[in-house]
Amino acid sequence: MAPPAALTRRTIVHADLDAFYASVEVLDDPSLRGKPVIVGGGPNDRGVVSAASYEARTFGVHSAMPLRTAGRRCPQGVFLSGRPERYRELSERVMSIFGDYTPLVEPISLDEAFLDVSDSAAAFGDGATIARRIKDRVRDEVGLVVSVGVAANKLCAKVASDLRKPDALVVVPPGEEAAFLAPLPIRRLWGVGPQAQAALADYGVTVIGQLAAIPPGTLHRRFGRHGDDLAARAEGEDRSPVHPMQAPKSVGHEHTFDTDTADVARLEATLLDLAESVASRLRRHDLAAGSVQLKLRYEGFETLTRQAPLPRQTREPQPLYAAVLALLRRTLITGRGVRLIGLTAINLTDAQQLTLFDSSERTDRLTRSIDVVRDRFGEGAITRARLLIERPARRFDFGERPEAPGSKGGA
């Protein structure tokens, strides 16, 4: 009789791109190699650090630190505002590599994912072999370094990938989960934040092995059900499944203006730019949109959204632009400054369901050729003449949004 599914031995891989945003900047500008690179804004900006290279971390700079603090700690750092579209582009290439080894890929963020490779051994080898293949391919095909942990569950795989960064490959042999975790500080365990650490200090607990030695009843009385979870995790137990990547429910881009604008021509040109980018991403995912949504944020942060159906499912920019332009002209309050404008394609279907009248073969070949040029040389490599004058200075890509809430850009 086969064992219950929950008890079947699994092989889980956790892959985490090292200092992702900063590494992308170094990849695209080799002159930055060896320098402390800090992504998120300038040293005097009010935001926080999105990612820091390992050279910057030697100065005590880390993700989520205020940029001004980072500027004081590392005044010689190279501060960059970041390029979300480029990060998403490379993330998609890396996730595609992951998908070559298993359909069970659960992205956690742009730079990390869980893979269940339990059924992939016959084709690709054991977990360690698959991990090495992934590391080699990400380095050779994308130019980035990924740290990988391999274990029988997500908890230990995640801890393993983070243990010897950068460029880590750590394998936790089946049955040795508790021994692997025992000497590690309790902060590495899921669910043990600063408050839990302080509470556990009352029991003299500083490492996971000491936590595992506490009777589960004691933890339950102190922490309730959370104490039961802590006891199980301290023993290296975790049966949570890898949830495969879901098809996106929407694809969109939005742009925040440096200063509020009431210039209608500028707003229309920005929408054209956004329509081009959204259409390109639809084609990249082999998706087609049935409706379009306009987002306007006025001065004072009042935000409006309006949507309208498209004449047919499409992945071409012109129908998207025409529909959202009509929405803009019906919605825009003349003379009022706009802080942010966005375009989202919704009601998505597989592009194979497109009608024969969506676009001609010539148009399809043309748009795909444009996609190839942009993929290779960047979004600005080819554009419409109108946008040479009015192209926005920068754009934030909020990408695909799953219908249900899912679960860092810089570890």
C-alpha atoms as a printed R data frame, in Angstrom:
    type eleno elety resid chain resno       x      y       z
1   ATOM     1    CA   MET     A     1   0.000  0.000   0.000
2   ATOM     2    CA   ALA     A     2   1.376  3.417  -0.964
3   ATOM     3    CA   PRO     A     3   2.068  5.874   1.865
4   ATOM     4    CA   PRO     A     4  -0.278  8.830   2.305
5   ATOM     5    CA   ALA     A     5   0.547 11.695  -0.060
6   ATOM     6    CA   ALA     A     6   1.448 14.000   2.841
7   ATOM     7    CA   LEU     A     7   4.080 11.517   4.045
8   ATOM     8    CA   THR     A     8   5.627 10.747   0.664
9   ATOM     9    CA   ARG     A     9   9.278 11.743   0.536
10  ATOM    10    CA   ARG     A    10   9.621 14.976  -1.372
11  ATOM    11    CA   THR     A    11  12.503 16.874  -2.908
12  ATOM    12    CA   ILE     A    12  12.097 20.639  -2.643
13  ATOM    13    CA   VAL     A    13  14.442 23.229  -4.105
14  ATOM    14    CA   HIS     A    14  14.537 26.853  -2.969
15  ATOM    15    CA   ALA     A    15  16.325 29.138  -5.433
16  ATOM    16    CA   ASP     A    16  17.179 32.723  -4.478
17  ATOM    17    CA   LEU     A    17  19.004 35.167  -6.767
18  ATOM    18    CA   ASP     A    18  21.838 36.861  -4.891
19  ATOM    19    CA   ALA     A    19  21.436 40.634  -4.352
20  ATOM    20    CA   PHE     A    20  19.132 40.540  -7.363
21  ATOM    21    CA   TYR     A    21  18.499 44.196  -8.213
22  ATOM    22    CA   ALA     A    22  22.096 45.199  -7.506
23  ATOM    23    CA   SER     A    23  23.412 42.208  -9.457
24  ATOM    24    CA   VAL     A    24  21.322 43.193 -12.486
25  ATOM    25    CA   GLU     A    25  22.801 46.687 -12.373
26  ATOM    26    CA   VAL     A    26  26.333 45.229 -12.291
27  ATOM    27    CA   LEU     A    27  25.445 42.819 -15.113
28  ATOM    28    CA   ASP     A    28  24.340 45.699 -17.329
29  ATOM    29    CA   ASP     A    29  27.201 47.989 -16.282
30  ATOM    30    CA   PRO     A    30  30.369 45.969 -15.601
31  ATOM    31    CA   SER     A    31  32.147 49.126 -14.411
32  ATOM    32    CA   LEU     A    32  30.128 48.722 -11.197
33  ATOM    33    CA   ARG     A    33  31.742 45.369 -10.404
34  ATOM    34    CA   GLY     A    34  33.420 45.401  -6.995
35  ATOM    35    CA   LYS     A    35  31.723 48.653  -5.979
36  ATOM    36    CA   PRO     A    36  29.110 49.110  -3.247
37  ATOM    37    CA   VAL     A    37  25.892 49.324  -5.282
38  ATOM    38    CA   ILE     A    38  22.726 50.466  -3.525
39  ATOM    39    CA   VAL     A    39  19.377 50.333  -5.339
40  ATOM    40    CA   GLY     A    40  16.322 52.301  -4.296
41  ATOM    41    CA   GLY     A    41  17.140 55.964  -4.815
42  ATOM    42    CA   GLY     A    42  19.649 58.646  -3.902
43  ATOM    43    CA   PRO     A    43  21.478 58.959  -0.564
44  ATOM    44    CA   ASN     A    44  19.333 61.953   0.370
45  ATOM    45    CA   ASP     A    45  15.979 60.515  -0.720
46  ATOM    46    CA   ARG     A    46  13.224 59.639   1.748
47  ATOM    47    CA   GLY     A    47  12.760 56.045   0.571
48  ATOM    48    CA   VAL     A    48  14.386 52.785   1.612
49  ATOM    49    CA   VAL     A    49  17.034 50.512   0.136
50  ATOM    50    CA   SER     A    50  15.569 47.907  -2.235
51  ATOM    51    CA   ALA     A    51  18.800 45.956  -2.615
52  ATOM    52    CA   ALA     A    52  22.462 46.252  -1.701
53  ATOM    53    CA   SER     A    53  25.420 44.491  -3.260
54  ATOM    54    CA   TYR     A    54  27.590 42.399  -0.986
55  ATOM    55    CA   GLU     A    55  30.248 45.114  -1.168
56  ATOM    56    CA   ALA     A    56  27.700 47.578   0.239
57  ATOM    57    CA   ARG     A    57  26.698 45.146   2.969
58  ATOM    58    CA   THR     A    58  30.201 45.275   4.429
59  ATOM    59    CA   PHE     A    59  29.323 48.873   5.415
60  ATOM    60    CA   GLY     A    60  26.190 47.693   7.203
61  ATOM    61    CA   VAL     A    61  23.796 48.574   4.374
62  ATOM    62    CA   HIS     A    62  20.860 46.221   3.902
63  ATOM    63    CA   SER     A    63  17.414 46.026   2.322
64  ATOM    64    CA   ALA     A    64  14.644 48.143   3.902
65  ATOM    65    CA   MET     A    65  17.189 50.499   5.488
66  ATOM    66    CA   PRO     A    66  16.382 54.213   5.017
67  ATOM    67    CA   LEU     A    67  18.377 55.575   2.087
68  ATOM    68    CA   ARG     A    68  19.669 58.441   4.190
69  ATOM    69    CA   THR     A    69  21.064 55.978   6.722
70  ATOM    70    CA   ALA     A    70  22.693 54.046   3.880
71  ATOM    71    CA   GLY     A    71  24.174 57.307   2.586
72  ATOM    72    CA   ARG     A    72  25.765 57.998   5.960
73  ATOM    73    CA   ARG     A    73  27.116 54.482   6.340
74  ATOM    74    CA   CYS     A    74  28.384 54.208   2.775
75  ATOM    75    CA   PRO     A    75  28.934 57.683   1.297
76  ATOM    76    CA   GLN     A    76  31.099 56.174  -1.458
77  ATOM    77    CA   GLY     A    77  28.264 53.898  -2.578
78  ATOM    78    CA   VAL     A    78  26.797 53.968  -6.079
79  ATOM    79    CA   PHE     A    79  23.135 54.864  -5.528
80  ATOM    80    CA   LEU     A    80  20.680 53.914  -8.286
81  ATOM    81    CA   SER     A    81  16.924 54.439  -8.532
82  ATOM    82    CA   GLY     A    82  16.283 51.001 -10.028
83  ATOM    83    CA   ARG     A    83  14.674 49.674 -13.202
84  ATOM    84    CA   PRO     A    84  11.627 47.499 -12.366
85  ATOM    85    CA   GLU     A    85  10.971 46.455 -15.962
86  ATOM    86    CA   ARG     A    86  14.502 45.157 -16.415
87  ATOM    87    CA   TYR     A    87  14.302 43.223 -13.156
88  ATOM    88    CA   ARG     A    88  11.009 41.655 -14.181
89  ATOM    89    CA   GLU     A    89  12.396 40.775 -17.599
90  ATOM    90    CA   LEU     A    90  15.344 38.857 -16.125
91  ATOM    91    CA   SER     A    91  13.135 37.337 -13.447
92  ATOM    92    CA   GLU     A    92  10.918 35.883 -16.142
93  ATOM    93    CA   ARG     A    93  13.930 34.366 -17.883
94  ATOM    94    CA   VAL     A    94  15.093 32.756 -14.652
95  ATOM    95    CA   MET     A    95  11.606 31.460 -13.808
96  ATOM    96    CA   SER     A    96  11.450 29.960 -17.303
97  ATOM    97    CA   ILE     A    97  14.624 28.004 -16.532
98  ATOM    98    CA   PHE     A    98  13.053 26.733 -13.317
99  ATOM    99    CA   GLY     A    99  10.026 25.601 -15.301
100 ATOM   100    CA   ASP     A   100  12.202 23.415 -17.516
101 ATOM   101    CA   TYR     A   101  12.746 21.080 -14.551
102 ATOM   102    CA   THR     A   102   9.255 20.912 -13.054
103 ATOM   103    CA   PRO     A   103   5.809 22.424 -13.585
104 ATOM   104    CA   LEU     A   104   5.577 22.831  -9.804
105 ATOM   105    CA   VAL     A   105   7.193 26.262  -9.444
106 ATOM   106    CA   GLU     A   106   5.981 28.660  -6.761
107 ATOM   107    CA   PRO     A   107   7.413 32.165  -7.201
108 ATOM   108    CA   ILE     A   108   7.696 34.019  -3.899
109 ATOM   109    CA   SER     A   109   8.974 37.250  -5.419
110 ATOM   110    CA   LEU     A   110  10.871 38.330  -8.511
111 ATOM   111    CA   ASP     A   111  14.074 36.773  -7.197
112 ATOM   112    CA   GLU     A   112  13.090 33.574  -5.422
113 ATOM   113    CA   ALA     A   113  10.934 30.502  -5.869
114 ATOM   114    CA   PHE     A   114  10.229 27.038  -4.521
115 ATOM   115    CA   LEU     A   115  10.375 24.056  -6.887
116 ATOM   116    CA   ASP     A   116   8.987 20.595  -6.174
117 ATOM   117    CA   VAL     A   117  11.285 18.305  -8.176
118 ATOM   118    CA   SER     A   118  10.140 15.081  -6.508
119 ATOM   119    CA   ASP     A   119   9.054 13.595  -9.845
120 ATOM   120    CA   SER     A   120  11.905 15.016 -11.922
121 ATOM   121    CA   ALA     A   121  14.692 12.615 -10.917
122 ATOM   122    CA   ALA     A   122  14.181 10.209 -13.820
123 ATOM   123    CA   ALA     A   123  14.660 12.974 -16.354
124 ATOM   124    CA   PHE     A   124  17.186 15.259 -14.657
125 ATOM   125    CA   GLY     A   125  18.776 13.482 -11.691
126 ATOM   126    CA   ASP     A   126  18.451 13.966  -7.948
127 ATOM   127    CA   GLY     A   127  17.839 17.261  -6.187
128 ATOM   128    CA   ALA     A   128  21.507 18.194  -5.924
129 ATOM   129    CA   THR     A   129  22.044 17.510  -9.632
130 ATOM   130    CA   ILE     A   130  19.043 19.618 -10.594
131 ATOM   131    CA   ALA     A   131  20.269 22.409  -8.316
132 ATOM   132    CA   ARG     A   132  23.684 22.435 -10.013
133 ATOM   133    CA   ARG     A   133  22.054 22.479 -13.443
134 ATOM   134    CA   ILE     A   134  19.892 25.417 -12.449
135 ATOM   135    CA   LYS     A   135  22.851 27.347 -11.052
136 ATOM   136    CA   ASP     A   136  24.902 26.725 -14.197
137 ATOM   137    CA   ARG     A   137  22.096 27.710 -16.557
138 ATOM   138    CA   VAL     A   138  21.185 30.889 -14.668
139 ATOM   139    CA   ARG     A   139  24.852 31.913 -14.728
140 ATOM   140    CA   ASP     A   140  25.460 31.000 -18.377
141 ATOM   141    CA   GLU     A   141  22.142 32.078 -19.905
142 ATOM   142    CA   VAL     A   142  21.195 35.075 -17.762
143 ATOM   143    CA   GLY     A   143  24.504 36.141 -16.202
144 ATOM   144    CA   LEU     A   144  23.295 36.055 -12.595
145 ATOM   145    CA   VAL     A   145  24.191 34.014  -9.516
146 ATOM   146    CA   VAL     A   146  21.551 32.017  -7.673
147 ATOM   147    CA   SER     A   147  21.846 30.387  -4.270
148 ATOM   148    CA   VAL     A   148  20.029 27.068  -3.928
149 ATOM   149    CA   GLY     A   149  18.903 24.915  -1.026
150 ATOM   150    CA   VAL     A   150  17.688 21.336  -1.413
151 ATOM   151    CA   ALA     A   151  15.693 19.492   1.254
152 ATOM   152    CA   ALA     A   152  12.656 17.350   1.871
153 ATOM   153    CA   ASN     A   153  10.517 20.388   2.710
154 ATOM   154    CA   LYS     A   154  10.176 24.104   2.034
155 ATOM   155    CA   LEU     A   155  11.335 25.185   5.496
156 ATOM   156    CA   CYS     A   156  14.719 23.472   5.339
157 ATOM   157    CA   ALA     A   157  15.246 24.278   1.654
158 ATOM   158    CA   LYS     A   158  14.690 27.984   2.379
159 ATOM   159    CA   VAL     A   159  17.043 27.998   5.367
160 ATOM   160    CA   ALA     A   160  19.651 26.050   3.359
161 ATOM   161    CA   SER     A   161  19.698 28.469   0.417
162 ATOM   162    CA   ASP     A   162  20.334 31.394   2.749
163 ATOM   163    CA   LEU     A   163  23.013 29.686   4.819
164 ATOM   164    CA   ARG     A   164  26.122 30.226   2.689
165 ATOM   165    CA   LYS     A   165  25.250 33.141   0.420
166 ATOM   166    CA   PRO     A   166  26.359 34.199  -2.084
167 ATOM   167    CA   ASP     A   167  26.523 31.389  -4.660
168 ATOM   168    CA   ALA     A   168  25.347 28.776  -2.162
169 ATOM   169    CA   LEU     A   169  24.414 25.158  -2.821
170 ATOM   170    CA   VAL     A   170  23.388 23.443   0.409
171 ATOM   171    CA   VAL     A   171  21.741 20.019   0.514
172 ATOM   172    CA   VAL     A   172  19.938 18.753   3.615
173 ATOM   173    CA   PRO     A   173  19.914 14.919   3.491
174 ATOM   174    CA   PRO     A   174  16.500 13.349   4.156
175 ATOM   175    CA   GLY     A   175  16.064 12.504   7.816
176 ATOM   176    CA   GLU     A   176  18.666 15.023   8.984
177 ATOM   177    CA   GLU     A   177  16.416 18.071   9.095
178 ATOM   178    CA   ALA     A   178  16.468 18.472  12.898
179 ATOM   179    CA   ALA     A   179  20.250 17.989  13.090
180 ATOM   180    CA   PHE     A   180  20.727 20.527  10.284
181 ATOM   181    CA   LEU     A   181  18.650 23.167  12.067
182 ATOM   182    CA   ALA     A   182  19.852 22.491  15.633
183 ATOM   183    CA   PRO     A   183  22.982 24.730  15.729
184 ATOM   184    CA   LEU     A   184  21.397 27.635  13.851
185 ATOM   185    CA   PRO     A   185  20.140 30.799  15.612
186 ATOM   186    CA   ILE     A   186  16.416 30.786  16.243
187 ATOM   187    CA   ARG     A   187  15.929 33.893  14.089
188 ATOM   188    CA   ARG     A   188  16.398 31.647  11.033
189 ATOM   189    CA   LEU     A   189  13.223 29.735  11.857
190 ATOM   190    CA   TRP     A   190   9.956 30.811  10.256
191 ATOM   191    CA   GLY     A   191   7.690 32.552  12.721
192 ATOM   192    CA   VAL     A   192  10.421 33.652  15.127
193 ATOM   193    CA   GLY     A   193  10.532 37.426  14.976
194 ATOM   194    CA   PRO     A   194  12.011 39.864  17.490
195 ATOM   195    CA   GLN     A   195   9.132 39.451  19.965
196 ATOM   196    CA   ALA     A   196   9.307 35.656  19.877
197 ATOM   197    CA   GLN     A   197  13.098 35.805  20.259
198 ATOM   198    CA   ALA     A   198  12.715 37.960  23.363
199 ATOM   199    CA   ALA     A   199  10.115 35.599  24.805
200 ATOM   200    CA   LEU     A   200  12.234 32.521  24.103
201 ATOM   201    CA   ALA     A   201  15.209 34.187  25.775
202 ATOM   202    CA   ASP     A   202  13.290 33.705  29.036
203 ATOM   203    CA   TYR     A   203  13.812 29.959  28.501
204 ATOM   204    CA   GLY     A   204  17.488 30.397  27.621
205 ATOM   205    CA   VAL     A   205  16.801 29.591  23.971
206 ATOM   206    CA   THR     A   206  19.162 31.103  21.396
207 ATOM   207    CA   VAL     A   207  19.543 28.260  18.859
208 ATOM   208    CA   ILE     A   208  16.962 26.005  17.201
209 ATOM   209    CA   GLY     A   209  18.198 22.849  18.946
210 ATOM   210    CA   GLN     A   210  17.418 24.392  22.332
211 ATOM   211    CA   LEU     A   211  13.941 25.248  21.102
212 ATOM   212    CA   ALA     A   212  13.433 21.642  19.961
213 ATOM   213    CA   ALA     A   213  14.363 20.433  23.462
214 ATOM   214    CA   ILE     A   214  11.539 22.379  25.129
215 ATOM   215    CA   PRO     A   215   8.494 20.152  25.773
216 ATOM   216    CA   PRO     A   216   5.776 20.974  23.204
217 ATOM   217    CA   GLY     A   217   3.279 21.462  26.041
218 ATOM   218    CA   THR     A   218   5.395 24.265  27.467
219 ATOM   219    CA   LEU     A   219   5.474 26.040  24.117
220 ATOM   220    CA   HIS     A   220   1.740 25.564  23.703
221 ATOM   221    CA   ARG     A   221   1.002 27.105  27.100
222 ATOM   222    CA   ARG     A   222   3.257 30.076  26.318
223 ATOM   223    CA   PHE     A   223   2.375 30.678  22.651
224 ATOM   224    CA   GLY     A   224  -0.836 28.751  21.999
225 ATOM   225    CA   ARG     A   225  -1.177 27.145  18.566
226 ATOM   226    CA   HIS     A   226   1.830 29.126  17.389
227 ATOM   227    CA   GLY     A   227   3.844 27.234  20.011
228 ATOM   228    CA   ASP     A   228   2.790 23.947  18.406
229 ATOM   229    CA   ASP     A   229   4.002 25.230  15.045
230 ATOM   230    CA   LEU     A   230   7.307 26.331  16.541
231 ATOM   231    CA   ALA     A   231   7.846 22.901  18.094
232 ATOM   232    CA   ALA     A   232   7.260 21.191  14.740
233 ATOM   233    CA   ARG     A   233   9.494 23.584  12.821
234 ATOM   234    CA   ALA     A   234  12.296 23.200  15.349
235 ATOM   235    CA   GLU     A   235  12.251 19.485  14.509
236 ATOM   236    CA   GLY     A   236  12.474 20.335  10.798
237 ATOM   237    CA   GLU     A   237   8.867 19.410  10.046
238 ATOM   238    CA   ASP     A   238   6.983 21.214   7.278
239 ATOM   239    CA   ARG     A   239   4.349 19.626   5.046
240 ATOM   240    CA   SER     A   240   3.251 22.751   3.200
241 ATOM   241    CA   PRO     A   241   2.980 22.058  -0.545
242 ATOM   242    CA   VAL     A   242   4.555 23.945  -3.421
243 ATOM   243    CA   HIS     A   243   1.771 25.875  -5.105
244 ATOM   244    CA   PRO     A   244   2.368 26.050  -8.876
245 ATOM   245    CA   MET     A   245   2.566 29.402 -10.608
246 ATOM   246    CA   GLN     A   246  -0.862 30.702 -11.595
247 ATOM   247    CA   ALA     A   247  -1.657 32.344 -14.872
248 ATOM   248    CA   PRO     A   248  -1.852 36.130 -14.406
249 ATOM   249    CA   LYS     A   249  -5.301 37.663 -14.062
250 ATOM   250    CA   SER     A   250  -4.147 41.068 -15.261
251 ATOM   251    CA   VAL     A   251  -1.150 42.708 -16.894
252 ATOM   252    CA   GLY     A   252  -0.493 46.383 -16.345
253 ATOM   253    CA   HIS     A   253   1.877 49.300 -16.161
254 ATOM   254    CA   GLU     A   254   1.601 52.652 -14.444
255 ATOM   255    CA   HIS     A   255   3.644 55.847 -14.458
256 ATOM   256    CA   THR     A   256   4.109 58.405 -11.687
257 ATOM   257    CA   PHE     A   257   4.948 61.892 -12.930
258 ATOM   258    CA   ASP     A   258   7.753 63.814 -11.243
259 ATOM   259    CA   THR     A   259   5.359 66.752 -10.971
260 ATOM   260    CA   ASP     A   260   1.572 66.671 -11.339
261 ATOM   261    CA   THR     A   261   0.512 67.386 -14.916
262 ATOM   262    CA   ALA     A   262  -2.690 68.607 -16.563
263 ATOM   263    CA   ASP     A   263  -1.131 68.423 -20.049
264 ATOM   264    CA   VAL     A   264  -3.577 66.270 -22.031
265 ATOM   265    CA   ALA     A   265  -1.095 65.616 -24.832
266 ATOM   266    CA   ARG     A   266   1.432 64.315 -22.308
267 ATOM   267    CA   LEU     A   267  -1.148 62.081 -20.668
268 ATOM   268    CA   GLU     A   268  -2.181 60.638 -24.033
269 ATOM   269    CA   ALA     A   269   1.430 60.024 -25.048
270 ATOM   270    CA   THR     A   270   2.071 58.300 -21.732
271 ATOM   271    CA   LEU     A   271  -0.899 56.003 -22.298
272 ATOM   272    CA   LEU     A   272   0.445 55.110 -25.743
273 ATOM   273    CA   ASP     A   273   3.770 54.173 -24.176
274 ATOM   274    CA   LEU     A   274   1.992 52.074 -21.547
275 ATOM   275    CA   ALA     A   275  -0.147 50.361 -24.180
276 ATOM   276    CA   GLU     A   276   2.983 49.346 -26.085
277 ATOM   277    CA   SER     A   277   4.518 47.832 -22.971
278 ATOM   278    CA   VAL     A   278   1.361 46.024 -21.855
279 ATOM   279    CA   ALA     A   279   0.844 44.565 -25.326
280 ATOM   280    CA   SER     A   280   4.445 43.364 -25.403
281 ATOM   281    CA   ARG     A   281   3.981 41.592 -22.081
282 ATOM   282    CA   LEU     A   282   0.732 40.011 -23.237
283 ATOM   283    CA   ARG     A   283   2.527 38.572 -26.243
284 ATOM   284    CA   ARG     A   284   5.374 37.363 -24.061
285 ATOM   285    CA   HIS     A   285   2.863 35.391 -21.975
286 ATOM   286    CA   ASP     A   286   0.772 34.302 -24.990
287 ATOM   287    CA   LEU     A   287  -2.228 36.070 -23.483
288 ATOM   288    CA   ALA     A   288  -4.932 38.272 -24.949
289 ATOM   289    CA   ALA     A   289  -7.046 40.923 -23.223
290 ATOM   290    CA   GLY     A   290 -10.817 41.267 -23.357
291 ATOM   291    CA   SER     A   291 -11.055 44.528 -21.412
292 ATOM   292    CA   VAL     A   292  -8.879 47.451 -20.418
293 ATOM   293    CA   GLN     A   293  -8.723 49.486 -17.205
294 ATOM   294    CA   LEU     A   294  -7.599 53.085 -16.741
295 ATOM   295    CA   LYS     A   295  -6.176 54.308 -13.439
296 ATOM   296    CA   LEU     A   296  -5.852 58.011 -12.613
297 ATOM   297    CA   ARG     A   297  -4.457 59.432  -9.392
298 ATOM   298    CA   TYR     A   298  -5.000 63.154  -9.023
299 ATOM   299    CA   GLU     A   299  -3.175 65.626  -6.834
300 ATOM   300    CA   GLY     A   300  -4.196 64.921  -3.275
301 ATOM   301    CA   PHE     A   301  -4.026 61.158  -3.983
302 ATOM   302    CA   GLU     A   302  -7.655 60.805  -5.073
303 ATOM   303    CA   THR     A   303  -7.634 57.686  -7.268
304 ATOM   304    CA   LEU     A   304 -10.162 56.719  -9.939
305 ATOM   305    CA   THR     A   305 -10.384 53.530 -12.008
306 ATOM   306    CA   ARG     A   306 -12.536 53.009 -15.076
307 ATOM   307    CA   GLN     A   307 -12.757 50.002 -17.361
308 ATOM   308    CA   ALA     A   308 -14.277 49.123 -20.710
309 ATOM   309    CA   PRO     A   309 -14.555 46.015 -22.890
310 ATOM   310    CA   LEU     A   310 -12.512 45.682 -26.049
311 ATOM   311    CA   PRO     A   311 -14.181 44.862 -29.386
312 ATOM   312    CA   ARG     A   312 -12.430 41.482 -29.277
313 ATOM   313    CA   GLN     A   313  -9.636 39.665 -27.455
314 ATOM   314    CA   THR     A   314  -6.338 41.262 -28.433
315 ATOM   315    CA   ARG     A   315  -2.643 41.480 -27.660
316 ATOM   316    CA   GLU     A   316  -1.965 44.465 -29.925
317 ATOM   317    CA   PRO     A   317  -1.238 47.956 -28.587
318 ATOM   318    CA   GLN     A   318  -3.557 49.967 -30.831
319 ATOM   319    CA   PRO     A   319  -6.889 48.512 -29.607
320 ATOM   320    CA   LEU     A   320  -5.681 48.805 -26.011
321 ATOM   321    CA   TYR     A   321  -4.700 52.424 -26.582
322 ATOM   322    CA   ALA     A   322  -7.918 53.340 -28.375
323 ATOM   323    CA   ALA     A   323 -10.076 51.943 -25.576
324 ATOM   324    CA   VAL     A   324  -8.114 53.486 -22.716
325 ATOM   325    CA   LEU     A   325  -7.878 56.825 -24.571
326 ATOM   326    CA   ALA     A   326 -11.661 56.923 -24.790
327 ATOM   327    CA   LEU     A   327 -11.831 56.248 -21.055
328 ATOM   328    CA   LEU     A   328  -9.350 59.057 -20.383
329 ATOM   329    CA   ARG     A   329 -11.328 61.563 -22.422
330 ATOM   330    CA   ARG     A   330 -14.534 60.661 -20.575
331 ATOM   331    CA   THR     A   331 -12.923 60.649 -17.130
332 ATOM   332    CA   LEU     A   332 -10.307 63.403 -17.106
333 ATOM   333    CA   ILE     A   333 -11.162 66.539 -15.157
334 ATOM   334    CA   THR     A   334  -9.865 69.401 -17.286
335 ATOM   335    CA   GLY     A   335  -7.165 71.477 -15.633
336 ATOM   336    CA   ARG     A   336  -6.688 69.166 -12.663
337 ATOM   337    CA   GLY     A   337  -3.166 67.843 -12.095
338 ATOM   338    CA   VAL     A   338  -2.579 64.113 -12.527
339 ATOM   339    CA   ARG     A   339   0.017 62.447 -10.335
340 ATOM   340    CA   LEU     A   340  -0.183 58.875 -11.708
341 ATOM   341    CA   ILE     A   341  -1.665 57.194 -14.760
342 ATOM   342    CA   GLY     A   342  -1.943 53.474 -15.402
343 ATOM   343    CA   LEU     A   343  -3.214 50.977 -17.955
344 ATOM   344    CA   THR     A   344  -4.171 47.389 -17.111
345 ATOM   345    CA   ALA     A   345  -5.261 44.623 -19.463
346 ATOM   346    CA   ILE     A   346  -7.916 42.400 -17.825
347 ATOM   347    CA   ASN     A   347 -10.249 39.522 -18.715
348 ATOM   348    CA   LEU     A   348  -7.300 37.584 -20.074
349 ATOM   349    CA   THR     A   349  -7.460 34.448 -22.184
350 ATOM   350    CA   ASP     A   350  -4.953 32.224 -23.926
351 ATOM   351    CA   ALA     A   351  -3.816 33.940 -27.111
352 ATOM   352    CA   GLN     A   352  -4.680 30.790 -29.081
353 ATOM   353    CA   GLN     A   353  -8.323 31.765 -28.626
354 ATOM   354    CA   LEU     A   354  -7.856 34.946 -30.643
355 ATOM   355    CA   THR     A   355 -10.182 35.414 -33.590
356 ATOM   356    CA   LEU     A   356  -8.721 35.316 -37.061
357 ATOM   357    CA   PHE     A   357  -9.443 39.048 -37.350
358 ATOM   358    CA   ASP     A   358  -7.320 40.211 -34.386
359 ATOM   359    CA   SER     A   359  -4.333 41.092 -36.538
360 ATOM   360    CA   SER     A   360  -2.917 40.297 -39.888
361 ATOM   361    CA   GLU     A   361  -0.006 37.917 -40.267
362 ATOM   362    CA   ARG     A   362   2.152 40.865 -41.310
363 ATOM   363    CA   THR     A   363   1.236 42.853 -38.180
364 ATOM   364    CA   ASP     A   364   1.919 39.858 -35.965
365 ATOM   365    CA   ARG     A   365   5.351 39.353 -37.531
366 ATOM   366    CA   LEU     A   366   6.105 43.047 -37.094
367 ATOM   367    CA   THR     A   367   5.129 43.192 -33.430
368 ATOM   368    CA   ARG     A   368   7.089 40.048 -32.618
369 ATOM   369    CA   SER     A   369  10.131 41.491 -34.381
370 ATOM   370    CA   ILE     A   370   9.788 44.619 -32.247
371 ATOM   371    CA   ASP     A   371   9.577 42.414 -29.137
372 ATOM   372    CA   VAL     A   372  12.831 40.679 -30.085
373 ATOM   373    CA   VAL     A   373  14.622 44.020 -30.490
374 ATOM   374    CA   ARG     A   374  13.331 45.287 -27.141
375 ATOM   375    CA   ASP     A   375  14.163 42.058 -25.347
376 ATOM   376    CA   ARG     A   376  17.727 42.285 -26.572
377 ATOM   377    CA   PHE     A   377  18.413 46.013 -26.389
378 ATOM   378    CA   GLY     A   378  15.850 47.350 -23.910
379 ATOM   379    CA   GLU     A   379  12.423 49.003 -24.004
380 ATOM   380    CA   GLY     A   380  13.772 52.223 -25.469
381 ATOM   381    CA   ALA     A   381  15.565 50.588 -28.405
382 ATOM   382    CA   ILE     A   382  12.566 51.004 -30.716
383 ATOM   383    CA   THR     A   383   9.562 53.244 -30.201
384 ATOM   384    CA   ARG     A   384   6.953 55.322 -31.930
385 ATOM   385    CA   ALA     A   385   8.060 58.699 -33.279
386 ATOM   386    CA   ARG     A   386   5.502 60.519 -31.135
387 ATOM   387    CA   LEU     A   387   7.176 59.151 -28.025
388 ATOM   388    CA   LEU     A   388  10.621 60.418 -28.955
389 ATOM   389    CA   ILE     A   389   9.454 63.783 -27.701
390 ATOM   390    CA   GLU     A   390   6.887 62.847 -25.104
391 ATOM   391    CA   ARG     A   391   8.132 59.484 -23.725
392 ATOM   392    CA   PRO     A   392   7.921 59.496 -19.914
393 ATOM   393    CA   ALA     A   393  11.193 59.668 -18.051
394 ATOM   394    CA   ARG     A   394  10.498 56.557 -16.016
395 ATOM   395    CA   ARG     A   395   7.780 53.969 -15.586
396 ATOM   396    CA   PHE     A   396   6.942 51.540 -12.782
397 ATOM   397    CA   ASP     A   397   5.818 48.091 -13.851
398 ATOM   398    CA   PHE     A   398   3.478 46.400 -11.411
399 ATOM   399    CA   GLY     A   399   3.298 43.399 -13.731
400 ATOM   400    CA   GLU     A   400   0.990 40.454 -13.354
401 ATOM   401    CA   ARG     A   401  -1.448 40.460 -10.468
402 ATOM   402    CA   PRO     A   402  -2.980 37.148  -9.401
403 ATOM   403    CA   GLU     A   403  -6.617 37.175  -8.526
404 ATOM   404    CA   ALA     A   404  -5.936 35.707  -5.112
405 ATOM   405    CA   PRO     A   405  -3.299 37.335  -2.884
406 ATOM   406    CA   GLY     A   406   0.062 35.555  -3.013
407 ATOM   407    CA   SER     A   407   3.023 35.893  -1.158
408 ATOM   408    CA   LYS     A   408  12.109 41.280  -1.825
409 ATOM   409    CA   GLY     A   409  14.249 42.093  -4.528
410 ATOM   410    CA   GLY     A   410  17.551 41.925  -2.835
411 ATOM   411    CA   ALA     A   411  18.694 38.973  -0.709
